Amino acid sequence: MNAINPSEATGIPPSTRQALDPGAISTSMVGSAVTIGGDIFCKQDLFVDGEVNGTLNLPEHKLTVGPSGNVKANIKAHNVIIVGRVEGTIEATERVELRGKCQLTGDVKSPRISIENGAFIKGTIEVLRHGR
């Protein structure tokens, strides 16, 4: 009998499962049926597949916006992965990844940025030097 990975049983697509980083100790999740408005400060990784309006602050952690995610917020995080939609500025201290069919309207500041084919971007990108 084969064991079933819990993330496979929930119907989360493989590309999103990879973005979640299975090695992470703990990840908070905003599901697709959830809408949150206001300022969010998170001390662990956060996966957003619902709607968030306001600000997101994860100074030492990763933010992943899933395929159903719709974020209208200014974002400050260590790492940011976008699969869904984001409108707002992004400041990452380590890396920003814009995946396949993501849509980003806003400015990005980060030491490293990865943009896959098919990603939509309207805004500016500023590649920072580490330590800045």
Secondary structure, DSSP 8 states (H G I E B T S, - for coil): -----HHHHTT--HHHHHHH-TT-S-EEEE-TT-EEEEEEE-SSEEEE-SEEEEEEEEEEEEEEE-TT-EEEEEEEEEEEEESSEEES-EEEEEEEEE-TT-EEES-EEES-EEE-TT-EEES-EEE--TT-
